[in-house]
Amino acid sequence: MRKFAILALSAIFLFSTQAFAAKPSFKCGKSSHEIEQLICGNDELAELDVSLNNLYKAVLKNTPAKAQKRLKTEQSGWVKGRNDCWKADDKVACTRESYQTRINELKDR
């Protein structure tokens, strides 16, 4: 009985910490790229991803229709650049810097 109680408490702790873990704007189960998996496993990067996603959506919404295609192309190019952080010695630092740079670019619009 004691063993069961310890297992039950351990499971509750495990699931409660996962419930509070930050989640990025994309579905982690469908991520196949190394950097996306890194983001899924890192609360700071996941929070940056959500912040960027929210900012991007707001900027896109307030961008004239004629310029939206360009903004979408830029964002797609940024994702490819972010994913190039797999080559970096410090993948977390590279990814963090990529997010911070893009957030600042979008804020300047």
Residue pairs with C-beta under 8 A, 6 or more apart in sequence:
21 43
21 46
22 43
22 44
22 46
22 47
22 50
23 40
23 46
23 50
24 36
24 39
24 40
24 45
24 46
24 49
24 50
24 53
25 49
25 50
25 52
25 53
25 54
26 36
26 49
28 36
28 37
28 40
31 37
31 39
31 40
33 83
33 86
34 83
34 86
34 91
35 82
35 83
35 85
35 86
35 91
35 95
36 83
38 45
38 91
38 92
38 95
39 45
39 46
39 49
39 95
40 46
42 92
44 92
44 96
45 92
45 95
45 96
45 99
48 96
48 99
48 100
48 103
49 99
51 99
51 103
52 99
52 102
52 103
52 106
55 103
55 106
55 107
56 75
56 106
59 71
59 106
59 109
60 68
60 71
60 72
63 71
63 109
78 98
78 102
81 98
82 95
82 98
82 99
82 102
85 91
85 94
85 95
85 98
88 94
